[in-house]
Amino acid sequence: MCSHLCTYDYDKAVNFSKYKTYQYFGDMDTGLSELDTKRLLDALDQKLQATGFVISENPDFLIDIKTTEFRNQQRETVGVGVGGGGGNVGGGISIGLPIGQSKMTKQIIFDFVDASNKQLFWQANSEASFNPKAEPIKREERFAAIVEKVFKTFPPKTK
């Protein structure tokens, strides 16, 4: 399974059962390449349509997606000590050397906005490691895994 963090927030006063159709914002800038945007939207369409939602030119809600990426700093270090002594003299040197390389992390934010009143009613934030040099099939699988996890509990069960 996909190892990443997901957080959700939503307007608990919203009746999610009224939302049946969706569309993407026309001026959406995902922050991804054109090919990765297509991979992400294809995965999202498959998931939403499998859940019963229909893409429409007259939608109940609009979807906006934004991404940022950053490198995680490696925290592990190795201490190398050198010391010597003779008589009453002693000394030491300690050097921290980072192990490995930092990892690329993508943060993807999904905003669902009511089409009639333009109010945000649901948001998910996903942070996942991402290999920018991955082959296309691996990138596709990664986006599908992220979407599957993010939308596992959408729509939320409200009371």
For each residue, the residues with C-beta under 8 A, 3 or more apart:
1: 145 149
2: 128 142 145 146 148 149
3: 128 129
4: 126 127 128 129 146 149
5: 126 127 128
6: 124 125 126 127 149 150
7: 124 125
8: 122 123 124 125 153 156
9: 122 123
10: 14 121 122 123 156 158
11: 14 119 120 121 122
12: 158
13:
14: 10 11 114 121 122 158
15: 18 158
16: 19 122 155 156 158
17: 155
18: 15 60
19: 16 22 53 60 61 112 155
20: 52 53 54 60
21: 53 54 55 56 58 59 60 61
22: 19 48 53 54 55 56 59 60 61 62 63 112
23: 55 56 57 59 62 63 115
24: 28 41 62 63 64 65
25: 28 62 63 64 113
26:
27:
28: 24 25 63 64 65
29: 66
30: 36 37 40 65 66 67
31: 66 67 68 69
32: 36 37 40 67
33: 36 37
34: 37 38
35: 38 39 136
36: 30 32 33 39 40 139 143
37: 30 32 33 34 40 41
38: 34 35 41 42
39: 35 36 42 43 136 139 140 143
40: 30 32 36 37 43 44 65 108 143 146 147
41: 24 37 38 44 45 65
42: 38 39 45 46 140
43: 39 40 46 47 140 143 144 146 147 148
44: 40 41 47 48 63 65 110 147 151
45: 41 42 48 49 55
46: 42 43 49 50 144 147
47: 43 44 50 51 147 148 151
48: 22 44 45 51 53 55 151
49: 45 46 52 53 54 55
50: 46 47
51: 47 48 151 154 155
52: 20 49
53: 19 20 21 22 48 49
54: 20 21 22 49
55: 21 22 23 45 48 49 59
56: 21 22 23 59 60
57: 23
58: 21
59: 21 22 23 55 56 62 115
60: 18 19 20 21 22 56 114 115 116
61: 19 21 22 112 113 114 115 121
62: 22 23 24 25 59 112 113 115
63: 22 23 24 25 28 44 110 111 112 113
64: 24 25 28 110 111 113
65: 24 28 30 40 41 44 108 109 110 111
66: 29 30 31 108 109 111
67: 30 31 32 106 107 108 109
68: 31 106 107
69: 31 104 105 106 107 130
70: 104 105 107
71: 102 103 104 105
72: 102 103 104 105 129
73: 102
74: 98 99 100 101 102
75:
76: 98 99 100
77: 96 97 98 99
78: 96 97 99
79: 94 95 96
80: 93 94 95 97
81: 92 93 94
82: 92 93
83: 90 91 92 93
84: 89 90 91
85: 89 90 91
86: 89
87:
88:
89: 84 85 86
90: 83 84 85
91: 83 84 85
92: 81 82 83
93: 80 81 82 83
94: 79 80 81
95: 79 80
96: 77 78 79
97: 77 78 80
98: 74 76 77
99: 74 76 77 78
100: 74 76
101: 74
102: 71 72 73 74
103: 71 72 129
104: 69 70 71 72 129 130 131 132
105: 69 70 71 72 127 128 129 130
106: 67 68 69 127 128 129 130
107: 67 68 69 70 125 126 127
108: 40 65 66 67 125 126 128 146 150
109: 65 66 67 123 124 125 126
110: 44 63 64 65 123 124 125 126 150
111: 63 64 65 66 120 122 123
112: 19 22 61 62 63 120 121 122 123
113: 25 61 62 63 64 118 119 120 121
114: 14 60 61 117 118 119 120 121
115: 23 59 60 61 62 118
116: 60
117: 114
118: 113 114 115
119: 11 113 114
120: 11 111 112 113 114 123
121: 10 11 14 61 112 113 114
122: 8 9 10 11 14 16 111 112 154 155 156
123: 8 9 10 109 110 111 112 120
124: 6 7 8 109 110 150 151 154
125: 6 7 8 107 108 109 110
126: 4 5 6 107 108 109 110 146 149 150
127: 4 5 6 105 106 107
128: 2 3 4 5 105 106 108 142 146
129: 3 4 72 103 104 105 106
130: 69 104 105 106 134 142
131: 104 134 138 142
132: 104
133:
134: 130 131 138 139 142
135: 138 139
136: 35 39 139 140
137: 140 141
138: 131 134 135 141 142
139: 36 39 134 135 136 142 143
140: 39 42 43 136 137 143 144
141: 137 138 144 145
142: 2 128 130 131 134 138 139 145 146
143: 36 39 40 43 139 140 146 147
144: 43 46 140 141 147 148
145: 1 2 141 142 148 149
146: 2 4 40 43 108 126 128 142 143 149 150
147: 40 43 44 46 47 143 144 150 151
148: 2 43 47 144 145 151 152
149: 1 2 4 6 126 145 146 152
150: 6 108 110 124 126 146 147 154
151: 44 47 48 51 124 147 148 154
152: 148 149
153: 8 156 157
154: 51 122 124 150 151
155: 16 17 19 51 122 158
156: 8 10 16 122 153
157: 153
158: 10 12 14 15 16 155
159:
